[in-house]
Amino acid sequence: METFYSPRVRTERLIVVGRILLAVLSLLVLWLDPYESSKYSDATHIMLWAYLGYSLLLIPLVWAPSVRVNSIGLITHIVDIAIFTALVYFTEGINSPFFAYFVFTLFCATLRWQKNGTLWTALAFLCLFIGMGFFMEIIQNTGDFELNRFIIRSVYLAGIALLLVYLTAYERHVRTELAKLHDWPNHIKPSSPPQTVIQDALTYAAGVMNAPRLLMIWEEQEEPVRHIIYLSPETFQWQQMPPNTYEPLVAKHLQHSDFLCQNAAGSSASVILPENKGFRHRRGSPLHVELIARYHIRQVIVVVLNGQEFQGRLLFLDKSGMNSDDLTLSGLVARQLKTLMDQLIQRQHLQKNAATEERIKMARDLHDGVLQTLTGIALQLETVKRQLEKDTPRARQRLTELQAVIIEEQRNLRHFIQKLKPLPMAADNLQSFMERRLNNLAETIRQQWRLNVEIDIKPVNAFLPQSLADDIHYLLREALINSAKHAQAPQVKARIAIEADQVNITVEDNGRGFPFQGQYDLAGLTAKHLGPKTLMERIIMLNGQLIIHSSNAGASLEISVPLRPRHNLPA
């Protein structure tokens, strides 16, 4: 069975329409210019009317929802050969005006079975033609056999068959090239290492173009280096050269054009380049002489390879028998490579940016964690140094507390290092770990800054992703240290409310507030350069919101952070 859109179904429908037109035109010609052979005139009319009826009867069969086109095509082809042979026989044999019907059958065979169908049909017609001439001359002895006409028509039939075979081969070649271009995305895996991706892509491109060798030369916008890749069946070579190497790469009048040249080494080489409605010829050496000598360039197709992130040229070398069709095909290949190269370069940029952002985040985490703790310890040690002379027991107690702070900070540092090589953690363990970290944080702040901290988490059994739990820990730590260090508050209350789509954090202290008075949101704080800078940077990074209420009686911070990251969409 064949589907409605099958090429074979469309072919059979086209042939049915052609068969009907052929029968109608033949009857019209006989009506306008009646065939004068009295012997078989009636038989000719009957066969043509029967052929028209037969063609019309095939319409509902071929237009059925599901069709067995292989069986229909073979059977109708045999019927066509039989009817056309009978028409030729009853109308003067090799001298018949219906001889041209054989050409229609050859075309049908080409559409159905390409080269093999054409050759077998032509061979069958030649055998029938020879047998018909032999039968009429030897057996019937009609005297109508003309050797010259027989030879001319046999050669004519064989010539048409060979022409159709050639056209079929050419059409198959074009289809193969288009199929290779269509399969390109399935063949190349952009997730592989860049060198592997480019080598596979260029090898595939050379195969599509049937070019033994290939050169790709390009420069990236953010990198003052000229990349040169040379590919042959034995070699894949990637060089990085100064940007002025082989400059100018192509002749001035070819700077923005694709072109091909049969002998690039000649000083007056003929160059073909595309125009708006065709092609034109130019003369002169198309490429840098040192590039030609270095890679022994003779036959070459050169196409522009300019992407969003780079500019360059693609050169197909040593392709035999190249023509304007190859120049067009090479442009399509270059488009595929251009897209692939842009993806690779953009992926590298994203990886670099991601690594840079990760380093910035690590630096911020270290600053808000270890460095702030060490700063606090240094200040406490100054206090202890003064107490050693006046109140030794009190100094010893403070040293014990500082030792506990250092031990706790060691745990935090181990946790920070562990994040760099994360291992799976069960949800219940992660939940209890987060609660323990926040409680330890409250105790550390109390010991280090003499600040009484209360932390309330609701609901207690809520689950947060580990990365978000870490961010909340650092947000709360920064807010608490600000209350102790700058507001000099004796007491802070922190509440964490975990909702369906966000986490709300409230921090209230009874210190002296911020240097400003009133209520400000994140946008207002940013515009007037107010507020805790490090804390605001973290909130912005998490796509969160911040509202600060500040007065002489204390300050409160309302922080909201989405549970899932938001992506800024273009307007």
N, C-alpha and C positions, 0 to 999 in steps of 0.2 A: 504494500500500500504506500502511496505517496501523499503528502499533505498538499493543501491548496496552494502553498507558496513554493513548492519544490521546483527547482530549475527544469527538471524533466517534464513536469506537468505544463509549465509555461511553454516549453519547446513544442510539445504535442499540440497545444492550442494554437500556437503560431503556425504550425504545419497545416492544421485543419483549415485555418483561414486562407492560407496560401493555396491549398488544394481547391477550395471553393472558387477563389478568384481565377485560378488557372482554368478550371472547367467552364466558368461563365465567359471568360474572355475567348476561349477556343470556340464556343458555340456562337458568340457574337461575330467572330472573324469568319466562320463558315457561313453565317447568314449574310454578311456584307459581301463576302467574296467566296461564293460556293465552290467547293472542291469538285473538279470536273471528272474525276474518275468514276465512271458509271458502274464499274464492277463492284466497288465496296463503299460507295457513297452512303447508302443507307446504313450499312454496318458501322461506319464511322460515327454517324449521328447517334445511333443507338448506344454505342459505347461511351460517347461523351455525356449523353443524358444519364446513362447508368452511373457514370463516374461522379457526376454532380449529385445524384441522389445518394450514392454511397457516402460522399463527403458530408452531405447534410445530416445523414443518419449518425455520423460519428460525433456530432456536436454534443448531444446530451450525454454520450458516454464519456467524452473527454472532460466535460464540465461537471461531472459527478463529484460529490464531496470527497470521496476517496477513489483513487484510480490506480490500476495496475499498469503503469505506463510502460514497463519493460515488455510485457506481453503485447500490449496494444501497438507499441512502436514497431516491434519486429513483424507482427502480422500485417499491419498496414503498409510497411515498407515492401514486403514481398508482393502484396496486392498491387501497389503502385508500379513495381517493376514489371509484373505480368501485364497490367493494362497498357502501360506505355509501350511495351514490346509488341503487343497485339496491334496498337494503333499504328506503330511504325510499319509493321508487317503488311497491314491492310492498306497502307497508303504509300506504295512504291518502295518499301523496304529502306535500303540505305539512302535513297533519294527523298525520303519522306520529309515533309515540312514539320512533322511532329518530333523530329529528332531532338529538338531543343528541350523536350520534356525530360530527357535523360539528365540534363543539367539540374533541373529542379530536384530530381531524386538524389543526385550527388550532394546538393546542399542539405537536403533532409538528413542524409547519412552523416554529414559533417556535424550538424547540430546535435544529433543523437549520440553518436559514438566517436566523434572526432576523427583522428587520423585513421584508425583501423577500419571504421565504418566506411570512410571515403575510399580507401584502397580496395576493400572487398567489393563494394558496389561498382567501382570502375572496372574491376576485373570481370565481374559478372556481366556488365554491359558489353565489354569488348568480346567476351566469349559469345554472347547472344548475337552481337553484331556480325561477328565472323561466321557464326553458324547460319544466320539469316542470309548472308550473301552467298554462302556455299549452297544452301538449300534452293535459293532462287535461281542460281546460275547452273548448277550441276544437275539437280533433281528436276526442277520445274522447267529449266532451259527457257526462261522468259526473255533473255537477251537484254534485260534492264540493268545488269550488273556493270557498274563503271568503276574500274580499279582506282583511277585517280581520286574520284569522289570518296570511295571507300577509305583510301589512305588518309585523305585530308580530314575526314570526319573522325577517324580513329585517333589520329594525332590530336585533333581538337578536343576530343573527349579525354584523352590521357593528359593533355596540357591543363585542362580545367581541374582534373583530379589532383595533379601535382600542385597546382596553385592553391587549391583548398587545403591540401596537406600542409603546405608551408604556412598558410594563414592560421591553421589550427595549432601548429607548433608555436607560432608567434603568440597566439592568444593564450596558450597554456603557459608559456614563459612569463607573460605579463601577470597572469593569475598567480603563478608561483611567487613572483616578487611581491605582489600585493598581500598574499597570504603570509609571507615572512614578516612584512611590516605589521600586519594585523596581530601576529603572534608575539611581537616584540615585548610587551609588558609581562607576558607569562614566562619569557625566557630569562629576563634580567631580574635579579633580586637586589633591590636597593639597600636592604639591611646588611648585606655582606660588606667586608672591608672595601674602602674606596678603590684601591688598586685592582682588586678582583672584579669589582663592578665595571670599572672602565675597560679593563682587558676583555671581559666577556662581551661588553657592548660593542667594542671596536671589532672584535673577532666576528660577531654576528653581522655588523654593518658591512665588513669586507665580504662576508659570504653573500649578503643580499646583493651587493654590487658586483660580485664575482671578480673582485680585485685582489691580485696576489699580495700587494703591499699597501700600507696605509700610514699616513702621517696626520697627527692632530697637534696643532700649535695654538696655545691660548695664554691669556693673561687674566688674572682675577683683579677686580677693581680695588681691593684692599691689600693687594700683595704685589710689590714691584718685582715680579719674577716672570720670566717667559718659560712656560712648560712646553716640552716637546716630547711627544710619544711617537715611537716608531714601532710598527707592527709588521711582521712578516711570518711566514709559516714556521720559521726557526727562532724568531726573536721577538721579545717584548721589552722595549727599552724606554724608560721614563727619565728624562733629564730636566734639570732646572738651570736655566741660563740667565744671564743679565737681560733686562728688558729690551735692549737695543740689538740683540743678536739677530742676524739676518734681517736687518732693517734697511729699507722697506721690504716687507715680506713679499708683496706682489707689486706689479707695476702701478704707477700712479693712476692710469686710466682704468684700472681694474679694481680699485680699492673697495668698491661697494658692490661688486658683481660676482656671481658664480660664472665659471667658464671651464672649457676643456681645451686641451691642446695635444696634438698628436706627436709633436717633437719639441718639447720645452727647451731643449739644449740649443736649438738653432737661434741665431741672432734675429732672423726674420721669420720666426715661427708663426704659423697661422693659429689664431685663437678664436674660438666660437663662444659668444656670450648671448644670453637671452635679452630680447627687447619686449616691448608691450605686446606685439602681435607676431612674434616670431624670433628669429635669431639673426645676428650679424657677425661679420668677420672682422678681426683686427689683426695687425701684424706687429711682431716685436717679442722680445723675451718676456714671458709673463711673470717669472719668479726671480728671487734673488739668486745671483750666479753662484754664490757659495753654497746655498741650499741645494741647488741643482747638482753641483759637483759632489757634495757630501753624500747625497742619497741616490745619485745616478738616475735622476728623474728624466724620463722621456715622455711616455704617454701619461697624462695626468688630468684628473677632474678635480677642480678646486671649488669648494662651496663655502660661503660665509657661515660662521658658527658663532653668532652673537646672542648671548642670553641676558638675563637680568643681572647676573652676578659676574659675567666674564665676557671677553671678546676674543675671537680667534678664527682659525681656518681649519677645514678638514680636507685632506688631499688623498684621493684614491689613485694609486700608482699602478702602471703596467697593465691596465685593463685593455684587452685586445678588442678591436672592432667597436670602440665606443662611439656613441652617436648622441643626438640631442635628447633622445628618450632617456639615456643614462644620466644626462645632466639634470633632467627633471626628477628622476628617481633619487639621485643623490641629494637633491634639496629636501625631499621627504625624509630620507635617512637622517640628514642633518637636524631636522626638527625633532626627531626622536632623541637624538643625542643631546641636543640643546636642553630639552626638558629634563633629561636624566642628570646632566651636569648641574643644572640649576638646583635640582633636588639635593644632590650630593653636597654642593657648596653651602646651601642653606642649612642642611642637616649639621654640617661641621660648625657653622656659625651658632646654631642653636645649642650644640653640645658645649661650645666654648662659653656661651652666655650662661648656660645652666651651671657649668663648673664655677664660673665667676660668682654667680648668685649664691651658690652653695658655700663658697669660701667666705663671702660677705656674711652669710648667716652664721657660719661657724665662728667668725670673728666676733659677731655681735653676741652670740651665746657665751663665748669665753669672756667677753668684756662684762656682760651682765652677771656672769656666774663667778668664775674663779677670781678674776681681777678685782671685782667689787668686794669679794670676801677677803682677799689678801689686803686690800686697802683698809677694810674695817679692822682686820687683825692688827695691822701696823699701828692704827690709831689706839687700839686697846693696849698694845704693848707699851706705847708711850705712857699711858695711864698707869699700867702696872709698874713700870720702871720708877715712877715717882712714889708709888705706894710701898715699894720694897723697903724704903727707909723709915716710913712712918707706921705702916700697918701691914706687917708681914703676913699674918694669917689671911687678911683680906686679899692681899696680892696673890697668895697661893691659890685661893678660891678662884680668882679671876683667871689665873693660868690654867686651872683645871677646866674651866668653862671654855677657854680658848682652844684647849686641846680637843675638847668635844666638837667644837666648831670645825677644826681642821679635819677631824675624822669624818664628820658629816660631809665636808667638802670633797674629801677623797672619794666618798661613795658617789657623789654627784659627778665627779670627774670620770670615774669608772663607767658610770651610766652614759656619759657623753661620748666616751670612746666606744662603748658598746654599740651606740647608734650608728657609728661609721661602718660597722659590720653586723647589721641587725640579724637576730635569730627570731623565729616565730615565738610568740608568747600567747598563751591562752587568755581568753577574754577576762575570766575571773582573776587570774594572776595580775593582768594589766590593771584592772580596776583597783584591786587592793594595793598595788604598787603605787598608783597615782595618789590614793588617799594617804598612804604612808609618807610619800614625798612631800605632800602639802603640810602634813602635821610636823614632819622634820623641819620643813622650811619655817614654820611658825616658831618652833623651838630655837632654831638657829638665829633668827632675827631677834628673839627675846634675849638670848645670851650675848649676841654680838652688839646690839644697839640699845639694849635695855628698853625694848618696846614690847608692850603687852599686846599679843596678837590673838584674835579669835577668828577661826575660819569655819564657815558653815557650807556644806555641800548638799544640794537638793536636786533630784532625789539621790539618796546615798548609793543605790545600786545601779546608777546610770553608767553606761559604757561609752567611752570616748576612744577614737583612734589614737594610737601611741604618739604620732607626730603632733596632733592637736593637744594632747595632754602635756607634752613637753612645752608647747607654746604657751599654754595657760600657766604652767609653772613659772616660766620666765616673765610673763606679763605680771603675775601676782608678786613675784620677787621684786621686780623693778618698782612697782607701785608701793610696796611696803618699805623698801629702802628709801624711796623719795619722802615718805611720811616721816621716817626716823631721821634722815640726814638733813633735809631741808626744812620740813615743817616742824621738826623737833616735837612730834606728838608723843605723849606717853601711852596712848592706847589707839589701836586700830581694829576695826571690825571688817571682815571680808566675807562676802556671800557669793557663792557660785551656783547659779541656777541653770541646769541643763534642760533645754526644751527640745521640741521636735526638730527644729531647723537651725537653732543657734544656741550659743552659750552666753549667758549674761553674767557679768562680773561687776560687783559693786564693792568699792573700797572707801570706807569712811574713817576719818581720823579727827581728833580734837586738838590739832596743833594750831599753828598760826596761819595756815593757808598758803596759797601761792602769792607771788608778788602782785598779782592782779586780783580784782574783785569782780564778782558776778558769775554769769553762766555763759559758757562757750562750747560750741561743738567742734568737731575735728577740723572742719573747713575754716571756721573762724580762727581757731588757734594757729592753723597753718598760715593763713593770710597775714596775721599780725605777729607771727614768729613768737608765739607764747607757748607755755606748757612744757612738759617733760619730753625732750626731743627723742631720746632713745625709745621710750614707751610708745610715742606716736609713730615712730618708724615701724615698730613691730606690728602695731594695729593696722597701719596702711598695708603692710606686706600680707596680712591675713584678710584683707578686704573687710575689715571691721569698722566699727563706729565708736566714738568717744565723746562723752559730755562731761565737763568739769564744772562743779559748783564750788566757788572759792569765797571765803570770808575770813574775818579775823578770828572766828570761833572754830575754824577747821575747814576741811575740804572733803569733797566726795567725788569719786570717779565712777562713772557708769560706762562700762565697756561691753560691747556686744560683738561676737565673732561668729560667722556662719560655720555650721558643722561641715558643710561641703564647700570646696573652693568655687568661687564665682569667676567666670571668664568674661572679660570685657569684650562685648561684641561691637563691631563697627556700626556707626549710626547709619 
